[in-house]
Amino acid sequence: MKSEAPEVHQMIGKRLRQLRKTRGVTLDTLAKSTGFTKSYLSKIENAKKVPPIASLARIAEALNTDLAFFFDANGEDVGSKGDGICVVRANERETVMRGGSSFGYDYQALAHKKLDKLMEPFIFTFPPHVSKDFFFEHAQEELFFVLSGRVSFEANGTKVVLEPGDCVYIGSNIPHRGQSIGEKATALVVVAKHDHQNG
């Protein structure tokens, strides 16, 4: 893959600090607008914490930017040039390793070159074990399409087993999580981006 995870982690922190200062936003203000603590945001900026996608999406929304901004080293909006098509080759994916964190999830950004989009697509790898107390919950809607392996998926109190080819659509603010059954399972995950213009 194009980037090693630690480099991506540092890039996320560096670009967050850069954008926050460019916008004239203090850590206190960002903490209030996202609901995160000042300490947590500071750790992200210093590459000591790597936020899950849902949290990073909330930060991006508060700073009126796109998730792709944090993954592309140049912050380049490829899709705004030419015909509006953004192509990311398999060897150009930005890999963000989650396995080393308490969450245990790994993901790869598939459209990090394109800014100002309404969807965020990722390849998501589910861990074999997850904390019984941890659930994702955020304002964005999501679609999971299982590519390989089997996934034990839980959302809003409902548990299902997903196999390759199965798909689940999750509405906003619904607690959810998934874990691999046996071998590692992967899924295409598409996160719907909040439209600032429509509130």
C-alpha positions in Angstrom: 0.0 0.0 0.0 1.0 3.6 -0.5 1.4 4.6 3.1 2.4 2.9 6.3 -0.1 3.4 9.1 2.1 5.5 11.5 2.8 8.0 8.7 -0.9 8.3 8.0 -1.6 8.8 11.7 1.0 11.6 11.8 -0.5 13.1 8.6 -4.0 13.2 10.2 -2.7 15.0 13.2 -0.6 17.4 11.2 -3.4 18.3 8.8 -5.9 18.6 11.7 -3.7 21.2 13.4 -3.0 23.0 10.2 -6.7 23.3 9.3 -7.8 24.2 12.8 -5.3 27.1 12.9 -6.1 28.2 9.4 -9.7 28.4 10.4 -8.8 30.3 13.5 -10.4 27.6 15.7 -9.1 26.9 19.2 -9.0 23.4 20.7 -11.6 24.6 23.2 -13.9 25.7 20.4 -13.4 22.5 18.4 -14.0 20.4 21.6 -17.3 22.2 22.1 -18.5 21.8 18.5 -17.6 18.1 18.3 -18.4 16.9 21.8 -14.8 15.6 22.3 -12.5 16.6 25.0 -9.7 19.1 24.4 -7.2 16.4 25.6 -8.5 13.9 23.1 -8.2 16.3 20.2 -4.7 17.3 21.3 -3.7 13.6 21.3 -5.0 13.3 17.7 -3.0 16.3 16.6 0.1 14.9 18.2 -0.4 11.4 16.6 -0.9 9.8 20.0 -4.5 8.9 19.2 -6.1 7.7 16.0 -9.8 8.4 15.9 -12.3 6.0 14.3 -13.8 7.1 11.1 -17.0 8.3 12.7 -15.1 10.6 15.1 -12.9 11.9 12.3 -16.0 12.6 10.2 -17.4 14.6 13.1 -14.2 16.7 13.3 -14.2 17.2 9.5 -17.8 18.4 9.7 -17.1 20.8 12.5 -14.2 22.3 10.5 -16.4 22.3 7.3 -14.1 20.0 5.3 -14.1 16.5 3.9 -12.7 13.4 5.4 -10.4 13.1 2.4 -8.5 16.2 3.5 -7.0 14.2 6.4 -5.8 11.3 4.2 -4.3 13.1 1.2 -0.8 14.5 1.9 -1.4 17.3 -0.6 -5.0 17.9 0.2 -5.6 17.9 -3.5 -9.1 17.8 -4.9 -8.5 15.6 -8.0 -12.2 15.4 -8.8 -12.5 19.2 -9.1 -10.1 19.2 -12.1 -11.2 18.0 -15.5 -14.2 15.7 -15.8 -15.0 15.2 -12.1 -13.8 11.6 -12.0 -11.5 10.4 -9.3 -9.6 7.2 -9.9 -7.6 5.6 -7.0 -5.6 2.5 -8.1 -5.3 -0.5 -5.8 -1.7 0.5 -4.9 -2.7 4.1 -4.1 -5.1 3.3 -1.3 -4.3 5.1 2.0 -4.1 2.5 4.7 -5.1 3.4 8.2 -4.4 0.6 10.7 -6.8 0.4 13.6 -5.5 -2.9 14.9 -3.1 -1.3 17.3 -5.8 0.6 19.0 -8.4 -0.4 21.5 -11.0 -0.6 18.7 -9.1 -3.2 16.7 -10.5 -2.2 13.2 -8.5 -1.6 10.1 -9.6 0.5 7.2 -8.4 1.8 3.8 -9.6 5.0 2.3 -10.7 4.4 -1.3 -11.5 8.0 -2.5 -9.0 10.1 -0.5 -8.0 12.1 -3.6 -11.5 13.5 -4.0 -12.7 16.4 -1.8 -16.3 17.8 -1.6 -17.9 14.4 -2.1 -21.2 13.2 -0.6 -19.9 9.7 0.2 -16.8 8.2 2.0 -15.9 4.7 0.8 -13.6 2.4 2.7 -12.4 -1.2 2.8 -13.0 -2.2 6.4 -11.4 -5.2 8.1 -13.3 -6.6 11.1 -11.4 -7.8 14.2 -12.1 -11.3 15.6 -12.8 -9.8 19.0 -14.4 -6.4 20.1 -15.0 -4.9 23.5 -18.5 -5.8 24.7 -19.0 -2.2 25.7 -17.9 -0.5 22.4 -20.3 0.5 19.7 -20.0 3.0 16.8 -22.7 5.7 16.8 -22.7 8.8 14.6 -24.9 11.1 12.5 -23.8 9.6 9.2 -25.7 6.8 7.5 -23.6 3.8 6.4 -23.8 0.8 4.0 -21.7 -2.3 4.7 -21.2 -4.8 1.8 -19.3 -7.9 2.9 -16.5 -8.9 0.5 -14.9 -11.8 2.3 -15.3 -13.9 5.5 -18.2 -14.0 7.8 -19.3 -11.1 10.1 -21.2 -11.2 13.3 -23.0 -7.9 13.1 -25.0 -6.1 15.8 -27.1 -3.0 15.3 -29.7 -1.4 17.6 -30.0 -4.7 19.6 -30.4 -6.9 16.5 -27.7 -9.5 15.8 -27.2 -11.1 12.4 -24.5 -13.1 10.6 -23.4 -11.6 7.3 -21.7 -13.6 4.5 -19.9 -12.5 1.3 -22.4 -10.6 -0.9 -24.6 -9.7 2.1 -25.3 -6.0 2.7 -26.6 -4.0 5.6 -27.7 -0.3 5.6 -27.5 1.6 8.9 -29.4 4.7 9.6 -28.0 7.7 11.6 -27.4 7.5 15.3 -27.9 3.7 15.5 -25.4 1.9 17.8 -23.6 -0.8 15.7 -20.5 -3.0 15.6 -19.2 -6.1 13.9 -16.5 -8.8 14.3 -15.0 -11.5 12.2 -16.2 -15.1 12.6 -13.0 -17.2 12.2 -10.8 -15.7 9.5 -10.6 -12.0 8.9 -13.6 -10.5 7.2 -13.6 -7.5 5.0 -16.4 -5.2 3.7 -16.9 -2.2 1.5 -18.2 0.5 3.8 -19.8 3.7 2.3 -20.4 6.5 4.7 -22.9 9.2 3.7 -21.5 12.6 4.3 -23.6 15.3 6.0 -24.7 18.0 3.6 -23.8 21.3 5.1 -26.0 23.2 2.7 -29.0 21.3 3.8 -28.2 21.5 7.5 
